């Protein structure tokens, strides 16, 4: 299998391009070089992610690490937002007004 020609702009940040063929059952082989580089061996679980027209394969353990990191970061931002809005939310004057409607 040959590699297709891609302009230099598209190659920025890429170190390897491989072409794979999908079988009638939707299967394809991850090239040996890629399996070695990413330490993908028999039994390795991969997560398939679709994002903006792309298909991304990521090792399951790395996927869950990323999700946990993103959740922690999101919780941190929420806590900062809540702290910043505390004065507005915990305002006795507004509480008195809201009690009329609740």
Backbone as CSV, one residue per row, in Angstrom:
resi,resn,N_x,N_y,N_z,CA_x,CA_y,CA_z,C_x,C_y,C_z
1,UNK,0.841,-1.185,0.000,0.000,0.000,0.000,0.877,1.237,0.000
2,UNK,0.524,2.196,-0.814,1.318,3.410,-0.894,0.718,4.533,-0.081
3,UNK,1.548,5.505,0.220,1.096,6.689,0.939,0.674,7.730,-0.089
4,UNK,-0.454,8.366,0.130,-0.915,9.402,-0.780,-0.146,10.697,-0.536
5,UNK,-0.040,11.515,-1.562,0.685,12.778,-1.457,-0.214,13.812,-0.780
6,UNK,0.335,14.495,0.227,-0.391,15.524,0.965,0.514,16.750,1.014
7,UNK,-0.068,17.937,0.894,0.786,19.132,0.898,1.429,19.348,2.266
8,UNK,2.498,20.161,2.290,3.278,20.385,3.512,2.441,20.950,4.644
9,UNK,1.491,21.810,4.324,0.656,22.413,5.368,-0.067,21.343,6.184
10,UNK,-0.559,20.306,5.520,-1.277,19.243,6.213,-0.355,18.331,7.008
11,UNK,0.933,18.363,6.717,1.875,17.491,7.418,2.384,18.064,8.728
12,UNK,2.098,19.347,8.995,2.586,19.966,10.227,2.061,19.169,11.420
13,UNK,2.955,18.724,12.265,2.569,17.992,13.470,2.389,16.502,13.246
14,UNK,2.437,16.036,12.020,2.293,14.603,11.770,3.659,13.980,11.567
15,UNK,3.836,12.788,12.077,5.109,12.122,11.876,4.954,10.879,11.015
16,UNK,3.727,10.398,10.852,3.532,9.184,10.073,2.151,9.219,9.432
17,UNK,2.099,8.844,8.180,0.820,8.718,7.491,0.768,7.317,6.908
18,UNK,-0.289,6.624,7.172,-0.485,5.282,6.648,-1.852,5.212,6.000
19,UNK,-1.982,4.413,4.977,-3.270,4.159,4.353,-3.676,2.741,4.729
20,UNK,-4.891,2.588,5.215,-5.404,1.262,5.549,-6.670,1.019,4.735
21,UNK,-6.972,-0.236,4.507,-8.144,-0.607,3.728,-9.146,-1.281,4.660
22,UNK,-10.407,-0.872,4.552,-11.467,-1.424,5.387,-12.067,-2.634,4.678
23,UNK,-12.234,-3.728,5.416,-12.809,-4.947,4.838,-14.324,-4.826,4.734
24,UNK,-14.950,-5.808,4.125,-16.415,-5.810,3.986,-17.100,-5.878,5.347
25,UNK,-16.387,-6.327,6.368,-16.939,-6.402,7.728,-16.590,-5.166,8.551
26,UNK,-15.990,-4.144,7.929,-15.657,-2.909,8.639,-14.371,-2.991,9.434
27,UNK,-13.559,-3.993,9.170,-12.316,-4.168,9.919,-11.133,-3.588,9.143
28,UNK,-10.102,-3.182,9.874,-8.851,-2.764,9.250,-7.715,-3.154,10.183
29,UNK,-6.518,-3.195,9.638,-5.336,-3.569,10.412,-4.555,-2.302,10.743
30,UNK,-4.210,-2.158,12.014,-3.333,-1.057,12.417,-1.920,-1.486,12.018
31,UNK,-1.247,-0.704,11.184,0.092,-1.100,10.728,1.040,-1.411,11.888
32,UNK,1.921,-2.358,11.648,2.833,-2.839,12.687,3.656,-1.709,13.305
33,UNK,4.168,-0.785,12.472,4.983,0.326,13.004,4.186,1.148,14.011
34,UNK,2.919,1.397,13.690,2.064,2.201,14.565,1.795,1.439,15.863
35,UNK,1.520,0.127,15.740,1.285,-0.683,16.946,2.512,-0.654,17.846
36,UNK,3.689,-0.746,17.263,4.928,-0.715,18.057,5.104,0.647,18.723
37,UNK,4.944,1.728,17.935,5.128,3.085,18.466,4.187,3.380,19.635
38,UNK,2.964,2.878,19.544,1.957,3.160,20.577,1.787,2.004,21.564
39,UNK,2.660,1.020,21.459,2.643,-0.141,22.359,1.256,-0.776,22.410
40,UNK,0.709,-1.028,21.229,-0.585,-1.695,21.113,-0.306,-3.160,20.849
41,UNK,-0.700,-3.991,21.794,-0.483,-5.429,21.671,-1.827,-6.148,21.719
42,UNK,-1.795,-7.442,21.513,-3.031,-8.228,21.553,-3.728,-8.003,22.895
43,UNK,-5.006,-7.699,22.842,-5.781,-7.473,24.057,-5.858,-6.017,24.492
44,UNK,-5.062,-5.135,23.859,-5.129,-3.709,24.193,-6.513,-3.198,23.826
45,UNK,-7.151,-2.510,24.759,-8.473,-1.947,24.487,-8.311,-0.527,23.970
46,UNK,-9.014,-0.230,22.877,-8.984,1.091,22.273,-10.377,1.695,22.321
47,UNK,-10.431,3.002,22.454,-11.693,3.743,22.427,-11.755,4.447,21.085
48,UNK,-12.889,4.306,20.388,-13.084,4.976,19.107,-13.913,6.223,19.352
49,UNK,-13.365,7.360,18.966,-14.013,8.655,19.190,-14.239,9.304,17.827
50,UNK,-15.426,9.846,17.605,-15.659,10.623,16.392,-15.744,12.078,16.806
51,UNK,-14.998,12.913,16.103,-14.920,14.328,16.481,-14.685,15.173,15.234
52,UNK,-15.623,16.040,14.929,-15.495,16.969,13.801,-15.085,16.265,12.516
53,UNK,-15.770,15.185,12.195,-15.499,14.468,10.954,-14.264,13.596,10.978
54,UNK,-13.680,13.382,12.152,-12.488,12.552,12.284,-12.820,11.327,13.119
55,UNK,-12.079,10.262,12.882,-12.155,9.071,13.725,-10.840,9.004,14.487
56,UNK,-10.932,8.948,15.802,-9.743,8.940,16.647,-9.747,7.651,17.459
57,UNK,-8.631,6.948,17.455,-8.455,5.774,18.306,-7.507,6.152,19.429
58,UNK,-7.896,5.804,20.658,-7.043,6.117,21.802,-7.085,4.928,22.754
59,UNK,-5.953,4.652,23.370,-5.925,3.572,24.350,-6.933,3.883,25.454
60,UNK,-7.637,2.856,25.908,-8.688,3.049,26.913,-8.151,3.708,28.180
61,UNK,-7.009,3.257,28.658,-6.455,3.814,29.900,-6.122,5.292,29.746
62,UNK,-5.604,5.693,28.587,-5.283,7.098,28.348,-6.550,7.929,28.197
63,UNK,-7.570,7.341,27.586,-8.854,8.020,27.431,-9.444,8.353,28.799
64,UNK,-9.451,7.368,29.713,-10.026,7.610,31.035,-9.198,8.601,31.842
65,UNK,-7.879,8.590,31.685,-7.040,9.590,32.352,-7.406,10.987,31.859
66,UNK,-7.584,11.116,30.534,-7.933,12.413,29.945,-9.289,12.894,30.447
67,UNK,-10.257,11.990,30.495,-11.600,12.344,30.957,-11.550,12.812,32.412
68,UNK,-10.823,12.098,33.266,-10.720,12.478,34.673,-10.061,13.849,34.810
69,UNK,-9.015,14.099,34.026,-8.331,15.392,34.069,-9.274,16.503,33.632
70,UNK,-10.025,16.264,32.550,-10.962,17.273,32.051,-12.079,17.530,33.057
71,UNK,-12.560,16.459,33.724,-13.611,16.635,34.741,-13.103,17.469,35.903
72,UNK,-11.875,17.195,36.346,-11.291,17.970,37.443,-11.143,19.434,37.044
73,UNK,-10.683,19.653,35.815,-10.508,21.028,35.336,-11.862,21.735,35.259
74,UNK,-12.865,21.040,34.739,-14.202,21.634,34.631,-14.763,21.953,36.016
75,UNK,-14.571,21.054,36.978,-15.050,21.293,38.343,-14.343,22.508,38.949
76,UNK,-13.055,22.658,38.650,-12.306,23.810,39.141,-12.866,25.110,38.598
77,UNK,-13.177,25.129,37.300,-13.751,26.330,36.692,-15.126,26.622,37.267
78,UNK,-15.925,25.572,37.486,-17.252,25.776,38.080,-17.138,26.362,39.480
79,UNK,-16.182,25.844,40.262,-15.988,26.358,41.623,-15.558,27.823,41.593
80,UNK,-14.673,28.169,40.656,-14.249,29.565,40.536,-15.419,30.463,40.142
81,UNK,-16.240,29.984,39.216,-17.405,30.752,38.786,-18.388,30.946,39.921
82,UNK,-18.598,29.869,40.684,-19.523,29.944,41.821,-19.004,30.940,42.857
83,UNK,-17.714,30.887,43.119,-17.112,31.809,44.091,-17.275,33.256,43.609
84,UNK,-17.043,33.474,42.308,-17.156,34.815,41.756,-18.594,35.329,41.807
85,UNK,-19.565,34.437,41.691,-20.969,34.842,41.676,-21.605,34.836,43.068
86,UNK,-20.849,34.419,44.065,-21.383,34.278,45.420,-22.042,35.562,45.931
87,UNK,-21.404,36.690,45.685,-21.962,37.966,46.158,-23.324,38.238,45.550
88,UNK,-23.458,37.917,44.277,-24.735,38.146,43.613,-25.794,37.146,44.075
89,UNK,-25.404,35.888,44.229,-26.364,34.854,44.599,-26.795,34.969,46.061
90,UNK,-25.856,35.230,46.938,-26.145,35.264,48.377,-26.387,36.700,48.839
91,UNK,-27.233,37.375,48.159,-27.536,38.771,48.420,-28.863,38.850,49.197
92,UNK,-28.848,39.301,50.459,-30.069,39.345,51.277,-31.200,40.162,50.632
93,UNK,-30.859,41.232,49.962,-31.871,42.063,49.318,-32.623,41.256,48.241
94,UNK,-31.873,40.543,47.405,-32.492,39.729,46.358,-33.273,38.560,46.955
95,UNK,-32.759,37.990,48.033,-33.447,36.862,48.683,-34.848,37.290,49.129
96,UNK,-34.940,38.472,49.681,-36.210,38.991,50.154,-37.198,39.135,48.983
97,UNK,-36.699,39.621,47.849,-37.542,39.778,46.660,-37.974,38.413,46.124
98,UNK,-37.035,37.471,46.044,-37.333,36.150,45.499,-38.357,35.428,46.364
99,UNK,-38.315,35.602,47.652,-39.249,34.911,48.552,-40.697,35.269,48.244
100,UNK,-40.930,36.433,47.669,-42.287,36.844,47.284,-42.824,35.931,46.170
101,UNK,-41.930,35.441,45.313,-42.349,34.680,44.150,-42.247,33.170,44.330
102,UNK,-41.576,32.746,45.364,-41.385,31.292,45.566,-42.355,30.724,46.560
